[in-house]
């Protein structure tokens, strides 16, 4: 179970980084780079979905209550 949580966190981090990188490329080319725009759109969807499943670690004090 712990490896599944790590995998979800890794996928979320990678998808957010890919989204930001492709967004920078799209903005710097004024939207003329279609492949980067497609990657930006799909990575936005992937990052949203992966962040829905991401659950940050809970502190001991949160678990007690």
C-alpha positions in Angstrom: 0.0 0.0 0.0 2.9 2.3 0.8 4.4 1.8 -2.7 1.0 2.7 -4.3 0.9 6.0 -2.3 4.5 6.7 -3.4 3.6 5.9 -7.1 0.6 8.2 -7.0 2.7 11.0 -5.5 5.4 10.5 -8.1 2.9 10.5 -11.0 1.3 13.7 -9.5 4.6 15.4 -9.2 5.8 14.4 -12.7 2.5 15.4 -14.4 2.5 18.9 -12.7 6.1 19.4 -13.8 5.3 18.4 -17.4 2.3 20.7 -17.4 4.4 23.6 -16.2 7.2 22.9 -18.7 4.8 22.6 -21.6 2.9 25.7 -20.5 6.2 27.7 -20.6 6.9 26.5 -24.1 3.4 27.4 -25.3 3.6 30.8 -23.7 7.0 31.5 -25.1 5.9 30.6 -28.7 2.7 32.5 -28.4 0.6 29.4 -28.9 2.1 28.4 -32.2 3.7 25.2 -30.9 0.8 22.7 -31.3 2.5 19.7 -29.9 3.4 21.5 -26.7 -0.2 22.7 -26.5 -1.5 19.2 -26.8 1.0 18.0 -24.1 -0.1 20.9 -21.9 -3.8 20.0 -22.2 -3.2 16.2 -21.6 -0.8 16.8 -18.7 -3.4 19.2 -17.2 -5.9 16.4 -17.2 -3.4 13.9 -15.9 -2.3 16.2 -13.1 -5.8 16.9 -12.1 -6.7 13.2 -11.9 -3.5 12.3 -10.1 -3.9 15.1 -7.6 -7.5 13.9 -6.8 -6.0 10.5 -5.7 -3.0 12.1 -3.9 -3.3 12.1 -0.1 -0.7 13.9 1.9 0.8 12.2 5.0 -1.2 12.7 8.1 0.5 13.8 11.4 0.2 11.7 14.5 -1.9 14.5 16.1 -4.4 14.3 13.2 -4.8 10.6 13.6 -5.6 10.8 17.3 -8.7 13.0 16.8 
